[in-house]
Amino acid sequence: MEPYCVPTRASETEFVEKRSRFIGRVKPVATEEEARAFLDEVRRRHHDARHNCWCYLLRDGPVRYSDDGEPQGTAGQPMLGVFTREGVTDLVCVVTRYFGGVLLGAGGLVRAYTRSAKDALDAAGISVVRPWSALTLTCGYHLLARLQLEAEQADGLVSDTEYGAEVTLRLLLPEERAEAFCARVVEVTAGTVCPQVTGTECRAVPRP
């Protein structure tokens, strides 16, 4: 399975440009039905707004966008471009605009909708979905910081820590790095610590 990126969480951001209020929202979704349901929810909540522009893209589904009454090419497509440039999928984005009485022009609209989508994505964060090898190791407290650093350098992360007479770490490592990591731990601990691979799981992990 090739790794891919998704939003970490739902988000909402807002800014004002020449008295127009822009509210950007991003939400992770798995299906087109979920995307449409979120769009309908935002439209109901902001039925009095001039525009509710949107886009959604699904890794195994369609890509759609709408300018919702703004000049063609000034809203939905620039919003979509934010996510394609970042390589993020399985999401819906809606930008609500309350018109402030001042025309922004085509260039101003493109910049505003692009900014709103990017702000919302930044607030949501990006996670990488990929297969991970689950490992468990037990070590003395004097080795804890060193082994945490080794895991970090292998692009892994600590999923759980148990403290007792010794420390038990449960780690997630990219599948292709698990074998080398285990060998490295044995090397730096002179064979006193031998990580055990306990399985494989596919999950989204926030990107650093």
Secondary structure per residue as TSV (DSSP state, phi and psi in degrees):
chain	resnum	aa	ss	phi	psi
A	1	M	-	360.0	128.9
A	2	E	-	-78.0	133.7
A	3	P	-	-61.0	149.4
A	4	Y	E	-145.4	164.2
A	5	C	E	-111.4	143.4
A	6	V	E	-137.9	161.8
A	7	P	E	-64.6	144.6
A	8	T	S	-73.6	-37.0
A	9	R	S	-155.0	171.5
A	10	A	-	-75.0	152.3
A	11	S	E	-147.8	162.7
A	12	E	E	-146.0	129.4
A	13	T	E	-133.5	165.8
A	14	E	E	-153.4	145.2
A	15	F	E	-153.2	165.9
A	16	V	E	-118.5	129.9
A	17	E	E	-126.5	112.8
A	18	K	T	48.1	50.3
A	19	R	T	73.0	-5.5
A	20	S	E	-86.0	134.9
A	21	R	E	-99.5	123.6
A	22	F	E	-112.3	123.0
A	23	I	E	-116.2	114.9
A	24	G	E	-104.3	137.3
A	25	R	E	-133.2	138.1
A	26	V	E	-126.4	139.3
A	27	K	E	-141.7	134.1
A	28	P	E	-68.7	137.1
A	29	V	-	-139.5	156.2
A	30	A	S	-109.9	-19.2
A	31	T	S	-138.0	163.0
A	32	E	H	-65.3	-33.1
A	33	E	H	-62.2	-40.7
A	34	E	H	-64.3	-41.6
A	35	A	H	-62.8	-45.7
A	36	R	H	-65.0	-38.3
A	37	A	H	-63.9	-40.9
A	38	F	H	-66.5	-42.1
A	39	L	H	-59.5	-44.2
A	40	D	H	-63.1	-37.7
A	41	E	H	-63.3	-44.3
A	42	V	H	-66.4	-40.8
A	43	R	H	-60.9	-40.6
A	44	R	H	-65.6	-42.3
A	45	R	H	-67.0	-34.2
A	46	H	T	-120.3	48.7
A	47	H	T	-64.8	-20.6
A	48	D	T	-92.4	1.3
A	49	A	S	-78.8	154.2
A	50	R	S	-69.3	-40.1
A	51	H	E	-141.7	141.0
A	52	N	E	-125.5	86.5
A	53	C	E	-84.9	149.8
A	54	W	E	-152.9	164.7
A	55	C	E	-156.0	154.6
A	56	Y	E	-148.4	151.9
A	57	L	E	-145.3	135.7
A	58	L	-	-122.9	136.3
A	59	R	T	-58.7	-41.5
A	60	D	T	-112.7	30.0
A	61	G	S	-149.8	-160.0
A	62	P	-	-79.9	167.0
A	63	V	E	-121.4	124.2
A	64	R	E	-135.1	154.5
A	65	Y	E	-157.4	159.3
A	66	S	E	-148.4	139.6
A	67	D	-	-85.7	-11.8
A	68	D	T	44.8	50.4
A	69	G	T	95.7	-14.5
A	70	E	S	-72.9	160.4
A	71	P	-	-53.9	141.3
A	72	Q	T	-54.0	131.3
A	73	G	T	84.6	5.3
A	74	T	S	-102.5	-5.1
A	75	A	S	-134.1	-74.2
A	76	G	H	-58.7	-45.5
A	77	Q	H	-68.5	-44.2
A	78	P	H	-60.6	-36.5
A	79	M	H	-61.9	-47.6
A	80	L	H	-59.2	-37.5
A	81	G	H	-60.1	-31.6
A	82	V	H	-59.0	-45.1
A	83	F	H	-77.8	-34.9
A	84	T	H	-68.6	-36.6
A	85	R	H	-65.5	-36.2
A	86	E	H	-82.8	-8.9
A	87	G	T	69.9	32.1
A	88	V	B	-105.0	139.8
A	89	T	-	-136.3	-175.0
A	90	D	S	54.8	57.3
A	91	L	E	-152.3	160.8
A	92	V	E	-126.6	141.4
A	93	C	E	-129.5	132.2
A	94	V	E	-127.1	128.5
A	95	V	E	-114.8	117.3
A	96	T	E	-94.5	132.3
A	97	R	E	-120.9	123.3
A	98	Y	E	-97.7	111.8
A	99	F	-	-65.2	132.3
A	100	G	-	-100.7	4.3
A	101	G	S	96.2	-6.5
A	102	V	-	-114.6	123.4
A	103	L	-	-70.3	136.7
A	104	L	-	-96.8	-15.8
A	105	G	H	77.2	163.0
A	106	A	H	-59.6	-46.3
A	107	G	H	-63.7	-40.4
A	108	G	H	-65.1	-37.7
A	109	L	H	-66.8	-44.5
A	110	V	H	-58.1	-45.1
A	111	R	H	-64.6	-40.4
A	112	A	H	-68.1	-45.4
A	113	Y	H	-70.5	-34.9
A	114	T	H	-63.7	-45.6
A	115	R	H	-62.0	-42.9
A	116	S	H	-62.4	-44.9
A	117	A	H	-64.2	-41.8
A	118	K	H	-67.4	-41.6
A	119	D	H	-59.8	-43.4
A	120	A	H	-65.6	-39.7
A	121	L	H	-66.5	-42.0
A	122	D	H	-60.1	-39.7
A	123	A	H	-69.7	-32.8
A	124	A	H	-74.5	-33.8
A	125	G	-	82.0	164.0
A	126	I	E	-123.1	131.7
A	127	S	E	-116.9	150.1
A	128	V	E	-102.0	125.5
A	129	V	E	-96.7	123.8
A	130	R	E	-162.0	164.5
A	131	P	E	-73.8	138.8
A	132	W	E	-124.6	143.0
A	133	S	E	-87.5	128.7
A	134	A	E	-91.7	128.4
A	135	L	E	-127.2	152.8
A	136	T	E	-128.5	137.0
A	137	L	E	-143.9	152.8
A	138	T	E	-122.9	132.3
A	139	C	E	-145.5	166.4
A	140	G	-	-74.9	159.0
A	141	Y	H	-60.5	-29.3
A	142	H	H	-69.9	-16.1
A	143	L	H	-100.9	-6.8
A	144	L	H	-58.4	-53.2
A	145	A	H	-61.2	-39.5
A	146	R	H	-64.9	-42.3
A	147	L	H	-74.4	-32.3
A	148	Q	H	-62.5	-40.4
A	149	L	H	-65.6	-41.4
A	150	E	H	-61.5	-40.3
A	151	A	H	-64.5	-42.7
A	152	E	H	-62.4	-42.0
A	153	Q	H	-68.4	-20.3
A	154	A	T	-94.5	14.7
A	155	D	T	63.3	27.7
A	156	G	-	-101.0	-179.3
A	157	L	E	-149.2	155.9
A	158	V	E	-87.3	119.8
A	159	S	E	-92.8	-21.4
A	160	D	E	-163.0	149.0
A	161	T	E	-135.6	129.7
A	162	E	E	-117.2	129.8
A	163	Y	E	-107.3	126.8
A	164	G	S	-148.7	-140.0
A	165	A	S	-60.6	-33.7
A	166	E	S	-128.5	178.9
A	167	V	E	-107.6	130.9
A	168	T	E	-107.4	122.9
A	169	L	E	-108.2	134.7
A	170	R	E	-109.4	124.0
A	171	L	E	-120.8	155.5
A	172	L	E	-120.1	125.2
A	173	L	E	-124.2	142.4
A	174	P	E	-51.6	136.2
A	175	E	H	-50.9	-41.6
A	176	E	H	-73.2	-9.0
A	177	R	H	-110.1	-4.6
A	178	A	H	-63.9	-45.2
A	179	E	H	-63.4	-44.9
A	180	A	H	-66.0	-36.6
A	181	F	H	-63.0	-45.3
A	182	C	H	-60.0	-42.9
A	183	A	H	-64.3	-38.8
A	184	R	H	-64.9	-42.0
A	185	V	H	-63.2	-43.6
A	186	V	H	-59.7	-40.1
A	187	E	H	-65.4	-50.5
A	188	V	H	-74.4	-17.4
A	189	T	T	-105.2	11.6
A	190	A	T	54.0	36.9
A	191	G	T	81.1	5.7
A	192	T	S	-82.7	-16.9
A	193	V	-	-126.3	125.6
A	194	C	-	-126.6	101.2
A	195	P	-	-61.4	146.5
A	196	Q	E	-115.8	127.7
A	197	V	E	-79.5	121.4
A	198	T	E	-104.4	-8.0
A	199	G	E	160.0	-172.2
A	200	T	E	-132.0	140.2
A	201	E	E	-142.7	149.3
A	202	C	E	-105.9	123.4
A	203	R	E	-156.4	163.3
A	204	A	E	-91.7	129.6
A	205	V	E	-125.3	129.6
A	206	P	E	-53.0	136.2
A	207	R	-	-77.3	137.6
A	208	P	-	-60.6	360.0
